[in-house]
Amino acid sequence: MEPDTIVPAEVEASSEVMASVEEGPVDKFILADITEDDAFITLQLDDAASLPAWR
């Protein structure tokens, strides 16, 4: 039987990821790779996981 494995993703060694909170009518959490164009994700701050939740 052949194992069902996933090939590891290649990760750019010089990536730099930053997070920010944009305040407004709806507060948004933004996570971005600032070394790439259009490499970001946003979601409502209420839906973002807190640091203790990630541990």
C-alpha positions in Angstrom: 0.0 0.0 0.0 1.4 3.4 -1.0 1.3 6.0 1.8 -1.0 9.0 1.4 1.5 11.9 2.0 1.4 15.5 1.1 4.4 17.2 -0.5 5.7 20.0 1.7 5.1 23.5 0.2 8.1 25.5 -0.9 8.3 28.6 1.2 10.2 31.7 0.2 13.0 32.2 2.8 12.8 36.0 2.5 9.1 36.4 3.2 8.0 38.9 5.8 4.5 38.6 7.2 2.8 41.3 9.3 -0.6 41.7 11.0 -2.7 44.8 11.6 -6.1 45.9 12.8 -8.0 48.4 10.7 -10.5 50.3 12.8 -13.7 51.5 11.2 -17.4 50.8 11.2 -16.4 47.1 11.2 -12.9 46.4 12.7 -10.8 44.2 10.4 -7.8 42.0 11.0 -5.3 42.0 8.2 -2.5 39.5 7.6 -0.1 40.2 4.8 3.1 39.0 3.2 4.7 42.4 2.4 7.2 40.8 0.1 4.5 39.9 -2.5 1.9 42.0 -4.3 -1.7 41.2 -3.4 -0.7 38.6 -0.8 -3.0 39.4 2.1 -6.2 38.2 3.8 -8.7 40.2 5.8 -11.5 39.2 8.1 -13.7 40.8 10.8 -11.8 41.2 14.0 -14.4 39.3 15.9 -13.8 36.3 13.7 -10.0 36.4 14.2 -8.4 33.9 16.7 -6.8 35.4 19.8 -3.2 34.6 20.7 -4.3 32.2 23.5 -6.5 30.4 21.1 -3.6 29.7 18.8 -1.5 28.1 21.6 
